[in-house]
Structures are given as C-alpha cells and as structure tokens.
Amino acid sequence: MTMATKAEWRNALSEEFATFANGRKIDGVECIVPDLVGTSRGKAMPATKFDPDTEMALPISLFYQTISGEFVSMEIEDQWLEKDLVLVPDMNTACAIPWADDVSLQVICDMFNRDGTPLAIAPRSVLKRIIQAYADRGWKAVVAPELEFYLTKPNLDPNDPIEPPVGRTGRKVPSRQVYSMAAVDEYGPVIDTIYDYAASQGLSIDTLIQEGGAGQIEINLMHGDPLHLADQVFYFKRTIREAALKNDVFATFMAKPKRDDPGSAMHLHQSIVDIETGRNIFSNDDGTSTDLFRWFIGGSQQYLMQIVPLLAPYVNSYRRITVEGQSAPANLEWAKDNRTTGLRVPHSGPDARRLENRVIGMDCNPYIAIAASLACGYLGMMNKIEPREEAKKEVWKADVPLPASLRDALEGFEEATEIRSVIGEEFCNLFAQIKQAENQEYQREISPWERQHLLLNV
C-alpha cells in the first residue's frame, strides 16, 4: 500500500475532527462494534496500522455473554467454534475520542459473515434490516431520541444506595426541580465537558434540561435518519460517561437507579416520509391524519406489547414502568399531548406529525429499540391494524398493562412469531436466551433488602 493510499482515509475525515486535531498526527484508532447491551467492543491499534480496506475480525462469542460477563450455552449448532466475523469500518461514523490522552479516532464497524452476508444478530444489522423494509415501500423513517440519565456520587459499593452528586455549592443537587436552570448550573462543569466532547465528535444536541430526579438530565437529539441517530446515542452514552468521570462523578443509564426518583427513558419520536416526495405520510394534503398514521399507532399498540424485552431488557427496567408511573407509563394507550400514555402524539403541524414511544428505557440498546419500535409501526401499516380509542383522560390503570417483570415480558416475546419474523428470528432467539439466562442469574441473587428485613425478623 502506498503512502498516498494510507493518507486517503485521513483526508476524508470530518471538519470537526480536523478542528479537534489542529494539525496533530493521529496516534491511535479504535474499531468498535455495538454489542447486545449497546456498549462498545472492538480493537485498538496505532494509526499507522489502520486501513479501512484491510480485513479485521472478532469472534462471534462476544454476543454470547450476559450483562455480568457470563457466557451462555445456547441452542446454536457448533456454538463454541467461536468463528471469526469480519469487521468493516463505516468511515461515515469516524470521529475523535476527545477524552484520550493523544489524538485518537473511533469508528463504528459493521459485522459480516465470511461469505459476505451481514451478521443477522449484530444490532446494527437488525436496524438496517428494518430501514430496508421501509425503503422497499418507498418510505424513510425519521426519528428523534430523548436521552435521560443520572449524574451520581461515585458508587464504589454496590450494596450502597445511589446518591446525587455534590454540586458547585458544595451541597447535593436539588431533587424534583424539573426544568430548573439552577439545578443544571449545579453541575455545570460536567455539562460543559459533555458539550465540548460532543462538539469534537460532531454530535448534535438539540436541547438539555433538568429532569425530575436529583441529578437527572435529559438531552434531546435532532431528528434524522434512524441509523445515524442510533450511532449518535451509542456515541453519546460513552461520551457522557467519560465527561462525568472527568469531573469525578458517575453517569448512569440504568432504567431505575433510585427507588424514590423517576426512572430514565429514551423517548423516541417517529415519523415516516415518502422518499420520492419528502412528504410526511402521516398527514393528508388538507393537514388531517392519514390511515397510515392510524395503522402505525395500531401496530405499535399490538406488537410492542409482544416485544417489550427489546425496549426494557433488564430486571431493573420493570421498576421504571409501573402503575405509579413517575413519568413512565405502564401502558400502550395513545392520545394527543398526554404524557400518561405510552404512545403520545405531540402537538405539531402536519409536516411534523409523529408518534412518541414513551415506553423505551434508557438502558436499551438504541439500535435494537429503534428497530423494534419502527418494526411494530411498519407491521401495523402493512396489516392495517386499527388502534384502540384515543385516551381522553389520565391513564393510570390500563385494561392492557405492560408486563410487570422481565420473566412475564419474555413469555410474551416467545409467542410473537409475526413481529419476530420482521425483526429477524435468529436475532430474537439469541436475545431471548441471553435474557432468560440473566433473569435466572438475578433470581439466584440475595438483595440487601432481604438481608435487612428477613435475616433477623423471620
């Protein structure tokens, strides 16, 4: 390979990276993939060794682990041959690693089998499959995620409860001060670091607010292509964690880290446009809603109920979606501008008509959750599924409530044959077996509550 070829990929990097590097040479490159959790796995190398056209590989077994790192033996033929998968960098995702000591680059890779076919169980492949299903109909999905998370005091002992961080005043940040600018200012250095890191990576932030919990923040992203937005969420999670650590606090995307504070969601706004005309297919020419919009809602109601584990993947996820709510609906009812429903139609003009999925937890894998939500709406439009009547009042108890536990959710997921075929049966089968193993592992655990109240009292 000539020096000119080696330099070619460097010359094609983004303006944000060039500004960040400021003429300094690239020291290292990280080639990463999103795992089932939605965290990064991959390989790091000196920049001199990186070439987007040179084959890299990782074993398929990286998808065979639970959240605790335990490997799971599953109904997969020759599972432990641990065959290598081919990594292909998507250079459109290349951006800086601003928290690294030297000038470094990170790039998300797609995963392929040796025969050149996309790896069906890779989360990015799952989302691409759904995007293609829309494209085959002449449609393009547009999404906008909202990211909720907590900043906390470093939690060094898992037996200790989560505490809010100490702010600039020297006091713990105020709780339940939703939309408070004073609360945001309390942890200004962390916010500033997030902004700086995001700018260096070319990540766009729409708005940032204080949410309802002590130390809870929400970042809203600009609407756009589902794959691009999933990549941004993937990068943002890593960015926010690193920005927090830089300021001696933790950032957590756990769905319900504190018992008496609201959980953290990844609300997802969804609309569909006609590729040829750019028109929002949810609106008629006269501004009224279309049949397709109604069917998208109906499909979301019917099929999301069957695939809740893809939106709420851990035992802790179900502590967030409870009847008590705390801003987390435990239902899939729908209504206009009603935040007690799991499916909300925000106030907007016809061009921006959209459906907000409020059930997804921030502990989700963004590729999987976005794919699942869009798949349900897609199948609703294909099958012309009629939604239930619009909710006209607050919805605290629903006739069709969301499952109350991961175990219940997995039972429904097992029987969801039609929607699983759209998302991909091979992926769904693997995901279910991993989640069953995690649930069994959790059931063996003895919690601090049990030791506190049962050890000497029963």
C-alpha positions in Angstrom: 0.0 0.0 0.0 1.4 3.4 -1.0 1.7 6.4 1.4 -0.9 8.2 -0.7 -3.4 5.4 -0.1 -2.6 5.3 3.6 -3.3 9.1 3.8 -6.6 8.9 1.8 -8.8 8.0 4.7 -7.2 10.7 6.9 -8.1 13.3 4.3 -11.7 12.3 4.2 -12.3 12.8 8.0 -14.8 15.4 9.2 -14.2 19.1 9.7 -14.9 18.5 13.4 -12.1 16.0 13.6 -9.7 18.3 11.7 -10.5 21.2 14.1 -10.0 18.9 17.1 -6.7 17.5 15.8 -5.5 21.0 14.9 -2.6 19.7 12.8 -1.5 17.0 15.3 -1.0 13.5 13.9 -3.4 10.7 14.7 -1.9 8.4 17.3 -4.4 5.6 17.6 -7.6 4.2 16.1 -10.4 2.2 17.9 -12.5 0.0 15.6 -15.7 -0.7 17.7 -19.0 -2.5 17.4 -22.1 -2.2 19.5 -22.8 -5.4 21.4 -26.2 -6.6 22.6 -26.1 -4.3 25.6 -25.2 -1.3 23.4 -21.7 -0.8 24.7 -18.6 -0.8 22.6 -16.4 -3.9 21.9 -13.5 -3.9 19.4 -9.9 -3.4 18.7 -7.5 -0.5 19.3 -4.4 -0.1 17.1 -1.8 2.5 16.2 -3.0 4.8 13.4 -0.1 3.5 11.2 -1.7 0.0 11.3 -5.2 1.1 10.4 -6.5 0.7 6.9 -10.3 0.6 6.3 -9.8 -1.9 3.4 -7.7 -4.4 5.5 -9.8 -7.3 7.0 -10.2 -7.3 10.7 -12.0 -10.0 12.8 -13.7 -10.6 16.1 -15.2 -13.9 17.4 -18.9 -14.3 17.3 -18.9 -15.2 21.0 -18.9 -11.5 22.0 -22.7 -11.9 21.5 -22.9 -14.9 23.8 -22.5 -13.1 27.2 -24.9 -11.7 29.8 -24.6 -8.3 31.2 -22.4 -9.7 34.0 -20.0 -11.2 31.5 -21.1 -14.8 31.9 -21.1 -16.9 28.7 -24.3 -18.7 27.9 -24.6 -22.1 26.2 -27.5 -21.9 23.8 -29.3 -23.9 21.1 -26.7 -22.9 18.5 -25.0 -25.5 16.3 -21.3 -25.6 16.9 -21.6 -22.6 19.2 -18.1 -22.9 20.7 -16.2 -23.0 17.5 -16.2 -19.2 18.0 -16.0 -18.4 14.4 -14.4 -15.1 13.4 -16.6 -12.3 12.0 -15.4 -9.7 9.5 -15.4 -6.1 10.7 -15.9 -3.4 8.0 -15.4 0.2 9.3 -18.1 2.7 8.4 -15.9 5.7 7.8 -19.0 8.0 7.9 -19.0 7.3 11.7 -15.3 8.1 12.2 -14.8 10.8 14.9 -12.5 11.9 17.6 -12.0 10.4 21.1 -11.7 13.7 22.9 -11.1 12.1 26.4 -8.0 10.2 25.1 -4.5 11.5 26.1 -3.4 11.6 22.4 -5.2 12.4 19.2 -7.3 9.3 18.6 -10.1 8.2 16.2 -13.0 5.9 16.8 -15.1 4.3 14.1 -18.1 2.0 14.2 -17.8 -1.2 12.2 -20.4 -3.3 10.5 -20.1 -7.1 11.0 -20.3 -9.7 8.3 -20.0 -13.4 7.9 -17.1 -14.9 5.9 -19.4 -15.3 2.9 -20.1 -11.5 2.8 -23.6 -11.6 4.3 -24.4 -9.2 7.1 -24.4 -10.8 10.6 -28.1 -11.1 11.4 -27.5 -10.9 15.2 -25.5 -7.7 15.1 -27.7 -4.8 16.5 -26.6 -2.5 13.6 -27.7 -5.2 11.1 -31.1 -5.5 12.8 -31.8 -1.8 12.4 -30.6 -1.8 8.8 -33.0 -4.7 8.1 -35.9 -2.5 9.3 -34.7 0.6 7.4 -34.6 -1.6 4.2 -38.1 -2.8 4.8 -39.3 0.8 4.8 -37.2 1.6 1.7 -38.7 -1.3 -0.2 -42.1 0.5 0.2 -40.6 3.9 -0.9 -40.5 5.2 2.7 -37.9 6.6 5.0 -38.2 6.7 8.8 -37.3 9.8 10.7 -36.6 9.6 14.5 -35.6 11.8 17.3 -34.4 10.2 20.6 -34.5 11.8 24.0 -31.8 10.7 26.4 -32.4 10.7 30.2 -29.6 9.8 32.6 -28.4 10.4 36.2 -25.2 12.0 37.4 -24.4 10.4 40.8 -21.8 10.4 43.5 -19.3 7.7 42.7 -20.9 4.4 43.9 -18.0 2.2 45.0 -20.0 -0.4 46.9 -23.0 -2.0 45.0 -24.7 -2.5 48.4 -24.9 1.2 48.9 -27.8 3.3 47.5 -27.2 5.7 44.7 -26.7 9.3 45.9 -26.8 12.6 43.9 -23.5 14.3 43.3 -22.3 17.4 45.2 -22.8 20.5 43.1 -20.9 23.7 42.8 -22.5 25.0 46.0 -21.0 22.1 48.0 -24.4 20.6 48.6 -26.1 17.7 47.0 -28.0 18.8 43.9 -31.7 19.6 44.5 -34.3 16.9 43.6 -37.5 17.2 41.7 -36.6 20.6 40.3 -37.7 19.7 36.8 -36.6 22.3 34.2 -34.7 24.2 36.8 -31.8 26.1 35.4 -30.3 26.4 38.9 -30.2 22.6 39.1 -28.4 22.4 35.7 -25.9 25.1 36.8 -25.1 23.0 39.9 -23.2 20.5 37.7 -22.1 23.0 35.1 -18.6 21.6 34.7 -20.0 18.2 33.7 -22.4 19.8 31.2 -19.6 21.9 29.7 -17.4 18.8 29.3 -20.3 17.0 27.5 -20.7 20.0 25.2 -17.0 20.1 24.4 -16.7 16.3 23.8 -19.9 16.4 21.7 -18.6 19.2 19.5 -15.3 17.5 19.0 -17.1 14.4 17.7 -19.6 16.3 15.6 -22.5 15.2 17.8 -25.5 17.5 17.7 -27.5 18.4 20.8 -31.0 20.0 20.4 -31.8 20.9 24.0 -30.7 19.9 27.5 -32.9 20.1 30.6 -33.0 19.1 34.3 -35.4 16.2 34.7 -37.5 15.2 37.7 -34.8 13.3 39.7 -31.9 14.6 41.7 -29.0 14.8 39.2 -31.2 13.6 36.4 -30.6 15.2 33.0 -32.3 14.9 29.6 -30.6 15.6 26.3 -32.7 15.8 23.2 -31.2 15.0 19.8 -32.1 16.4 16.4 -34.4 14.4 14.2 -32.9 12.4 11.4 -32.0 9.0 9.9 -32.6 6.1 12.3 -29.1 4.6 11.8 -27.4 7.9 12.2 -29.3 8.7 15.4 -28.7 5.2 16.8 -25.0 5.8 16.2 -25.3 9.1 18.0 -26.9 7.6 21.0 -24.2 4.9 21.1 -21.5 7.6 21.0 -23.4 9.8 23.5 -23.6 7.1 26.1 -19.8 6.7 26.0 -19.3 10.5 25.8 -21.5 11.2 28.8 -19.8 8.6 31.0 -16.4 9.9 30.1 -17.4 13.5 30.7 -18.8 12.5 34.1 -15.6 10.6 35.1 -13.5 13.6 34.0 -15.4 15.6 36.8 -15.2 12.8 39.4 -18.9 11.7 39.2 -20.6 8.8 37.7 -23.2 8.8 34.9 -25.7 6.0 34.7 -28.2 5.0 32.1 -29.8 2.4 34.4 -33.6 2.5 34.0 -34.4 2.9 37.7 -31.2 3.6 39.7 -33.0 5.2 42.7 -36.1 3.9 44.4 -37.9 7.2 45.1 -36.9 9.1 42.0 -38.2 8.8 38.4 -36.6 6.3 36.1 -34.7 7.2 32.9 -36.3 6.7 29.5 -35.3 7.0 25.8 -38.4 8.5 24.4 -38.5 8.1 20.7 -40.3 10.4 18.2 -41.1 8.7 14.9 -42.4 9.9 11.6 -42.3 8.4 8.1 -41.7 10.3 4.8 -42.1 9.4 1.2 -38.6 9.0 -0.3 -39.6 10.5 -3.7 -41.6 13.5 -2.5 -40.3 14.0 1.1 -43.9 14.3 2.3 -44.8 13.1 5.7 -47.1 10.1 5.0 -48.8 10.6 8.4 -50.6 13.7 7.0 -53.0 14.3 4.2 -52.8 17.3 1.9 -55.5 19.0 4.0 -53.5 18.5 7.1 -55.6 15.7 8.6 -54.0 12.5 9.8 -53.8 9.6 7.3 -54.9 5.9 7.6 -51.3 5.0 7.7 -50.8 7.1 10.8 -53.7 5.4 12.5 -52.4 2.0 11.5 -48.9 2.9 12.7 -50.4 3.6 16.1 -52.4 0.4 16.0 -49.3 -1.7 15.1 -47.4 0.0 17.9 -50.1 -1.0 20.4 -50.4 -4.5 19.2 -46.9 -5.5 18.5 -44.9 -3.5 21.1 -46.7 -5.4 23.8 -45.2 -8.6 22.4 -41.6 -7.4 22.2 -41.2 -5.4 25.5 -37.9 -7.1 26.3 -36.3 -5.3 23.4 -37.4 -2.0 25.0 -36.9 -2.9 28.6 -34.1 -5.5 28.6 -33.3 -6.0 32.3 -34.9 -6.9 35.6 -34.4 -3.3 36.7 -36.3 -2.0 33.6 -39.6 -3.0 35.1 -39.1 -0.9 38.2 -39.4 2.1 35.9 -42.6 1.2 34.0 -45.0 0.9 37.0 -48.6 2.0 37.5 -47.3 4.7 39.9 -45.6 6.0 36.8 -43.3 8.8 37.9 -43.4 9.9 34.2 -43.1 6.3 32.9 -46.4 5.0 31.6 -47.1 1.3 32.2 -49.5 1.1 29.2 -49.6 1.4 25.4 -52.7 3.6 25.2 -52.4 6.6 22.8 -53.5 10.2 22.9 -52.7 13.6 21.7 -50.4 15.6 24.0 -50.9 13.2 27.0 -47.8 12.1 28.9 -49.7 9.4 30.9 -50.0 7.3 27.8 -47.2 5.1 26.4 -47.9 6.4 22.9 -48.2 10.2 22.6 -49.0 12.3 19.6 -47.1 15.6 20.3 -48.7 18.9 19.3 -47.3 19.8 15.8 -48.1 20.9 12.3 -49.0 18.4 9.6 -45.4 18.2 8.3 -44.1 17.2 11.8 -46.9 14.7 12.7 -45.3 12.0 14.7 -45.8 9.3 17.3 -43.7 9.4 20.5 -42.9 6.0 22.1 -42.5 6.7 25.8 -42.1 3.1 27.0 -38.4 2.6 25.9 -35.9 2.7 28.8 -32.5 4.4 28.6 -31.0 1.0 29.4 -31.9 -0.2 26.0 -29.6 -0.9 23.1 -30.5 2.1 20.8 -30.2 0.1 17.6 -32.4 -2.7 18.9 -35.1 -0.4 20.5 -35.3 1.9 17.4 -35.6 -1.1 15.1 -38.2 -2.8 17.3 -40.4 0.4 17.6 -40.2 1.1 13.8 -40.9 -2.6 13.0 -44.1 -2.5 15.0 -45.4 0.6 13.3 -44.4 -0.9 9.9 -46.3 -4.1 10.5 -49.3 -2.1 11.7 -49.4 -0.3 8.4 -48.9 -3.5 6.4 -51.7 -5.3 8.3 -53.9 -2.2 8.6 -54.2 -2.6 12.4 -56.8 -0.3 14.0 -55.8 1.3 17.3 -57.9 1.4 20.4 -59.9 4.5 21.0 -57.8 7.6 22.0 -57.4 8.0 25.7 -59.3 11.2 26.8 -58.2 11.3 30.4 -55.1 10.5 32.5 -54.2 6.8 32.2 -53.0 5.3 35.4 -54.6 1.8 35.1 -55.0 0.3 31.7 -57.1 -2.7 30.6 -53.9 -3.9 28.8 -51.0 -3.1 31.1 -47.4 -3.7 30.2 -45.8 -6.8 31.7 -44.6 -6.3 35.3 -41.4 -8.3 35.1 -38.8 -9.5 32.6 -40.0 -13.0 33.1 -43.5 -12.0 32.0 -42.2 -10.0 29.1 -40.1 -12.9 27.9 -43.1 -15.2 27.9 -44.9 -12.8 25.5 -41.8 -12.5 23.4 -41.7 -16.2 22.8 -45.0 -16.2 21.1 -44.5 -13.1 19.0 -43.9 -15.0 15.7 -45.1 -12.4 13.2 -43.1 -9.4 14.6 -40.1 -11.6 15.3 -40.0 -12.6 11.6 -39.8 -8.9 10.7 -37.1 -8.1 13.2 -35.2 -11.4 12.5 -35.8 -14.7 14.1 -32.2 -15.6 14.5 -31.5 -12.4 16.5 -34.7 -12.7 18.5 -33.9 -16.3 19.5 -30.4 -15.3 20.7 -31.6 -12.2 22.5 -34.3 -14.2 24.4 -31.9 -16.9 25.5 -29.4 -14.3 26.8 -32.2 -12.5 28.7 -33.5 -15.8 30.2 -30.0 -16.5 31.5 -29.8 -13.0 33.0 -33.1 -13.4 34.7 -32.1 -16.8 36.2 -28.9 -15.3 37.4 -30.8 -12.4 39.1 -33.2 -14.8 40.8 -30.2 -16.5 42.5 -29.1 -13.2 44.0 -29.8 -12.2 47.6 -30.5 -8.5 47.8 -29.7 -6.0 50.6 -33.4 -5.6 51.3 -33.7 -9.4 52.0 -30.7 -9.2 54.4 -32.1 -6.1 56.1 -35.6 -7.2 56.6 -35.5 -11.0 56.7 -32.2 -12.0 58.2 -33.3 -11.5 61.8 -37.0 -10.9 61.5 -38.4 -14.1 60.1 
